[in-house]
Amino acid sequence: MGNILIVDDHKRVRISLQMLLQDEFDTVNVLSNPKSLLRELQVNSYDIVLLDMNFSAGVNTGNEGLFWMNEILKYDPDLAVVLLTAYGDVELAVTAVKKGATDFVLKPWDNNKLISTLKSALSLRLSKKKIQKLETDKQDLTRELNQNKSEMIGRSTAMMNLRKLMQKVAVTDANVLVLGEHGTGKELIAREIHQQSQRSMKPMVSVDMGAMSESLFESELFGHAKGAFTDAREDRQGRFELASGGTIFLDEIGNLSLAMQAKLLSVLQNRQVIRLGDHQTRSIDIRLVCATNKNLQEMVAEGTFREDLLYRINTIQIEVPSLRDRISDVALLAEYFLMKYATKYDKRRLTYTDEAIDKLQNYPWPGNVRELQHAVEKAVILSEGDKITCEDFLLKQNGVRASNLPPQSFMDMEKQMILTAMERHEGNLTHMARELGVTRPTLYHKIRKYDL
């Protein structure tokens, strides 16, 4: 019900107001002199201050009320201040509202109108507190997510150069294109750029473009209005609106069709979105980071990627080195993942044998850091005793899992077919999907599913 403080130098006014409001609010306290007002606010918590505009005998300018209103709002800008004023001071009271007062009430007041005004002021105060709490919780969650996502491990020259470039880029708002093979950690790079930017306390929204169907593209990215399509039961923000103020990360941008590219380009040029089924333009303030494992320059030459879109997303280009190009980081990464999964699976005494580390360093890692991470997790699960040995690592041979046994299930056969198509077409998803008779999003899902 809220707490209210009444500040008025007339005893009858204070008594009348206290009697009127005692059943409407949790706490109703009174002060006769505003000089003790700030001390009272420090001692007790209030939601509303009902403040008279005149206190000195014979003075009716209302300036005292304005002065104490300013002092209250300096102490707590979100405290609701409602002014009690005579009819002749209405113009001054309107000025006070413009300067921060919540509302004013004319003397003599109407009881119902006074209560209604104070209740509205309380509702506004509680709404502000709720918004502040949500914003604080959001910042705390963002900070926690940022802290937990940092896994940039490596001391190789390639990684040191990558960090230097990221530090230069992060402090700007320049659009960034991150290039690299599957499993090199492109999203991790995007997250590090966001964390080091001035937008770090705002959200980073990640969108997997490779898994997004064309029918859902506009709704997911730009939002939709209620009734825009059969299942649109309410208005919904798209990913761009959710990321406004922060960073949006478009992963696998090379997988977009030309039609989807055109719609994306329009939003990036205008920095405005129009929700599906709506006509209102909504401005967005985003930092754009994109990533792909494809050669976009070749795609431009082939006519499968728009050149103007490439220029728009490619202000700064960052190339993430493959793990085989920074083999000196393998042992360090292996130790990091061992610590992570040994804790997860309650095997904290685990260590590697020297032969196991040698095996890891002599392997080409076609799946890059992601493959190493999964290999270590599986080794931790399979290990017996306190040592991880060579035999605990089930690695590929020439890009195919080592096994002398034929496929034993449909999933094994499907996986083998994808691997064969991947080698034949050098990872070109369009050609692979055509050979296998599936759509590109379906193929992309299966590549993720089998960790290929």
Disulfide bonds with the S-S distance in Angstrom:
none
